[in-house]
Structures are given as structure tokens and as C-alpha cells.
């Protein structure tokens, strides 16, 4: 049997800090991180705006991003944070 452990608040804060840094230096216009376990409702961390052309629209759980340009970011984050849970 596989047991899942909720995300550690410190690890979530580190993920949020990284997302905030990426939006602050315009690596990405904004972003959403979904977190949770297979048996819980997901939680979400969001930062900045959906895109500059969308004005002040904030990203959220229903925001859809084109991940083609974010493949490298999405592929490397799990490597950097695999021990954070």
C-alpha cells in the first residue's frame, strides 16, 4: 500500500518563492502551481498575471498555459524539489 504525505508548508513556501522570483524577473508572466496528494483536493499557488496582454487578470486553477515554451522549467522543477516533501 502506498501512503501519501501532505506537502510540507516549508516546501510549499519555497515553491511559491521560486514562482514569485520567476515572475519578478519576467522569466514567465505568471504561473500556477497545483499541489496535493491523490486522495485530497488540490491546493494552488499563483503569482503575477496570466499574460501582459490580459491586463491585471490573475492566474488561477482554471488558467491554461501553453507549456511548449515552459517545458524546460516544468522538467527541471521536480528535480530541484524532489526532496522537499
Residue, then its C-alpha position, 0 to 999 in steps of 0.5 A: x500500500x502506498x501512503x501519501x504525505x501532505x506537502x510540507x508548508x516549508x516546501x510549499x513556501x519555497x515553491x511559491x518563492x521560486x514562482x514569485x522570483x520567476x515572475x519578478x524577473x519576467x522569466x514567465x508572466x505568471x504561473x500556477x502551481x497545483x499541489x496535493x496528494x491523490x486522495x485530497x483536493x488540490x491546493x494552488x499557488x499563483x503569482x503575477x498575471x496570466x499574460x501582459x496582454x490580459x491586463x491585471x487578470x490573475x492566474x488561477x486553477x482554471x488558467x491554461x498555459x501553453x507549456x511548449x515554451x515552459x517545458x524546460x522549467x516544468x522538467x527541471x522543477x521536480x528535480x530541484x524539489x524532489x526532496x522537499x516533501 
